Amino acid sequence: MKKKIGAIGLFITLCALLGGCGGFAEPLAYLPVPWAGQEAEADAWLLLGPGPDEGSLAGAEWGIFESMRQPGHQAAPDENPQPITVYVPVRTEIFSQASEEAQTGETLAGGTFIKVTGNGPLWFACEGRWLYGQDLFPVEDGRPTETSLTATLIEGRFAALEEKLPEGSYWNHMGQELPEGVETPFSVTKTPCEHSTYGQAYCNFYSGSMLGLFSQYGHLCQCLGFASLLSDRLFGEAAPLYLLPHGIRPQAGDHLRLLEYEHSLIVREADENGLRLAEANPEYEDCLISWQRTFTWEEWEALYGWDVECTVTRYPFYQEEGRWVALEAIPAYTPEPGVSGAESP
C-alpha cells in the first residue's frame, strides 16, 4: 500500500524546518488535490456479474478497445483496411518492419502525399514497408492537418477512455467480493474504497505490459494499475516499452513514475504550457479517477529534479536537435518463479 498523504505532510513539514531539504521545491505545490470533497456522480459499471440492484457489463470489459490491441510489435491490420491519405512534409525514413531497429537506409521525399494502412498509432504500412506515424499528417478536404497521424489517434483513444473511466468516479469494484489480483480494468463505481479501512480489498487490478517493470508487486493496482491500463489501451499491450532519457520532455501517453510519492500518472496532453495528467488514487485513499491535474513545465522540471523515478514511453524515438533519436526497447518480461503478489502502490 502506498504511503498515506499524512506521511507526505510530515515530510513537507520537516523539509520546511530544515530549510526546504537543500533547496528542493515543496512537493505539494506540484501535487494539488483540487477535487477533494467532490461527490462522484458516475454510475457503477460492474464487469464480473450484476449486484443486487445494479446492471452488469459482464464479458465486455475490453469492448470498444479491441481495435487498440496490437498482436506483436506492429499494428494489427484490419481484414479490409481502409487507406488513409497522409502528407509527408520532410524527408522520412522507411522501415522494413514496424520497429525502430528496422531502418532500410531508404527515405521518402518530403512534400509527398501517399496512402497508408494500419491501426497504428505508431506504425503504418505502405507497399510492404513501414512509416512512423509521427512523420505522417492526415489529409482532410485536400489539406494536411497540423497534428500528426499518431497524435490524432492517441487523442481519439484518450477521449474514449475518458468516457469509459469518467472524472470523479472511482476505479474500484466496491460491492464485489473478489480474490486479490483478479483484473477488473473497466469496473468503475461512485463509492470510494477507503484504503485505511479495507486495504486493497476493493481496488481494481490490471497488470498488462507494465508488470515487466514492476514485477516485485506480482500484480498492479491503484495508480500503477490504472497507468498500465491507459498505456496498453493507447498503444497496444505488445507495443515495446522504453525509458525516456533524463531531460527529454514527455508526450501524450507517457507514464510518469514518482519515487518519493510512490505514484504513477499518465500524460493526457503536453503543450507549450506544460502537462495535463490522468491518474487514479491521487489522495492515496480511495482510487478516485482524475483527468485534470496539471504541471507547468517549470513545475515538472523542479519535480523531475528530485522525485521522478522514471518516464516510461511507448514512442520508439525522441526529438533531439530536430532529428529523431531511437530508443532501446526494454527486454520483454519473463515472470520469475515464485514471485509473490506484493502490494502495488
GIRAWO-V266239 format. One record per pair of residues at least 24 apart in sequence whose C-alpha atoms are under 7 Angstrom apart, sorted by the first residue. I is the first residue (numbers start at 0). J is the second residue. D is the distance in whole Angstrom. If there is no record, write none. Layout:
i->I j->J d->D
i->I j->J d->D
//
This chain:
i->0 j->342 d->6
i->0 j->343 d->6
i->0 j->344 d->5
i->1 j->261 d->6
i->1 j->283 d->7
i->1 j->344 d->4
i->3 j->283 d->6
i->4 j->282 d->6
i->4 j->283 d->6
i->24 j->301 d->7
i->29 j->294 d->7
i->29 j->298 d->6
i->39 j->167 d->5
i->39 j->168 d->5
i->39 j->189 d->5
i->40 j->168 d->7
i->40 j->189 d->6
i->41 j->165 d->7
i->41 j->168 d->5
i->41 j->188 d->7
i->41 j->189 d->6
i->42 j->188 d->6
i->42 j->189 d->6
i->43 j->187 d->5
i->43 j->188 d->4
i->43 j->189 d->6
i->44 j->186 d->5
i->44 j->187 d->5
i->44 j->188 d->6
i->45 j->186 d->5
i->45 j->187 d->7
i->46 j->186 d->6
i->60 j->184 d->7
i->60 j->185 d->6
i->64 j->232 d->7
i->67 j->232 d->6
i->67 j->233 d->7
i->67 j->234 d->7
i->67 j->235 d->6
i->68 j->232 d->7
i->68 j->235 d->4
i->68 j->236 d->6
i->69 j->235 d->5
i->69 j->236 d->7
i->69 j->237 d->6
i->69 j->238 d->7
i->70 j->237 d->6
i->71 j->237 d->5
i->72 j->97 d->7
i->72 j->237 d->6
i->72 j->238 d->6
i->73 j->97 d->5
i->73 j->122 d->7
i->74 j->117 d->6
i->74 j->118 d->6
i->74 j->119 d->5
i->74 j->122 d->6
i->75 j->117 d->7
i->75 j->118 d->6
i->76 j->117 d->5
i->76 j->118 d->6
i->80 j->116 d->6
i->80 j->117 d->7
i->81 j->116 d->6
i->82 j->114 d->6
i->82 j->115 d->5
i->82 j->116 d->5
i->83 j->114 d->5
i->83 j->115 d->5
i->83 j->116 d->6
i->84 j->112 d->7
i->84 j->113 d->6
i->84 j->114 d->4
i->84 j->115 d->7
i->84 j->137 d->6
i->84 j->138 d->6
i->85 j->112 d->6
i->85 j->113 d->6
i->85 j->114 d->6
i->85 j->135 d->6
i->85 j->136 d->5
i->85 j->137 d->4
i->85 j->138 d->5
i->86 j->110 d->7
i->86 j->111 d->6
i->86 j->112 d->5
i->86 j->113 d->7
i->86 j->135 d->6
i->86 j->136 d->5
i->86 j->137 d->6
i->86 j->138 d->7
i->86 j->143 d->6
i->87 j->111 d->5
i->87 j->112 d->6
i->87 j->134 d->6
i->87 j->135 d->5
i->87 j->136 d->7
i->91 j->134 d->7
i->93 j->128 d->7
i->93 j->129 d->6
i->93 j->130 d->6
i->94 j->128 d->6
i->94 j->129 d->5
i->94 j->130 d->6
i->95 j->128 d->5
i->95 j->129 d->6
i->96 j->128 d->7
i->96 j->129 d->6
i->97 j->122 d->6
i->97 j->129 d->6
i->99 j->315 d->6
i->99 j->325 d->6
i->120 j->149 d->5
i->120 j->152 d->6
i->120 j->153 d->7
i->120 j->234 d->6
i->121 j->149 d->6
i->153 j->233 d->6
i->156 j->233 d->6
i->166 j->288 d->6
i->166 j->289 d->5
i->166 j->290 d->6
i->167 j->287 d->6
i->167 j->288 d->6
i->167 j->289 d->6
i->168 j->287 d->6
i->168 j->288 d->6
i->169 j->286 d->5
i->169 j->287 d->4
i->169 j->288 d->6
i->170 j->202 d->7
i->170 j->203 d->6
i->170 j->279 d->7
i->170 j->286 d->5
i->170 j->287 d->6
i->170 j->288 d->6
i->171 j->201 d->6
i->171 j->202 d->5
i->171 j->203 d->5
i->171 j->286 d->7
i->172 j->201 d->5
i->172 j->202 d->6
i->172 j->203 d->6
i->173 j->201 d->5
i->180 j->204 d->6
i->180 j->218 d->6
i->184 j->228 d->7
i->191 j->285 d->5
i->191 j->286 d->7
i->192 j->285 d->5
i->192 j->286 d->7
i->193 j->284 d->6
i->193 j->285 d->5
i->194 j->284 d->5
i->194 j->285 d->6
i->195 j->284 d->7
i->207 j->231 d->7
i->207 j->236 d->7
i->208 j->236 d->6
i->211 j->332 d->5
i->215 j->341 d->7
i->216 j->340 d->5
i->216 j->341 d->4
i->216 j->342 d->6
i->216 j->343 d->5
i->217 j->338 d->6
i->217 j->339 d->6
i->217 j->340 d->4
i->217 j->341 d->6
i->218 j->340 d->6
i->219 j->343 d->5
i->220 j->343 d->6
i->220 j->344 d->7
i->221 j->279 d->6
i->221 j->280 d->6
i->221 j->286 d->6
i->221 j->344 d->6
i->222 j->262 d->6
i->222 j->263 d->5
i->222 j->278 d->6
i->222 j->279 d->5
i->222 j->280 d->6
i->222 j->344 d->7
i->223 j->263 d->5
i->223 j->344 d->6
i->225 j->278 d->7
i->225 j->279 d->6
i->226 j->254 d->7
i->226 j->263 d->6
i->226 j->264 d->6
i->226 j->265 d->6
i->226 j->278 d->7
i->238 j->313 d->7
i->239 j->313 d->6
i->239 j->328 d->6
i->240 j->311 d->7
i->240 j->312 d->6
i->240 j->313 d->5
i->240 j->328 d->6
i->240 j->329 d->6
i->241 j->311 d->6
i->241 j->312 d->5
i->241 j->313 d->6
i->241 j->326 d->7
i->241 j->327 d->6
i->241 j->328 d->5
i->241 j->329 d->6
i->242 j->309 d->7
i->242 j->310 d->6
i->242 j->311 d->5
i->242 j->312 d->6
i->243 j->310 d->5
i->243 j->311 d->6
i->243 j->312 d->6
i->253 j->310 d->7
i->253 j->311 d->6
i->253 j->312 d->5
i->254 j->310 d->6
i->254 j->311 d->5
i->254 j->312 d->6
i->255 j->309 d->6
i->255 j->310 d->5
i->255 j->311 d->7
i->256 j->307 d->6
i->256 j->308 d->6
i->256 j->309 d->5
i->256 j->310 d->6
i->257 j->306 d->6
i->257 j->307 d->4
i->257 j->308 d->5
i->258 j->306 d->5
i->258 j->307 d->6
i->258 j->308 d->5
i->259 j->306 d->6
i->261 j->344 d->6
i->262 j->344 d->7
i->272 j->296 d->7
//
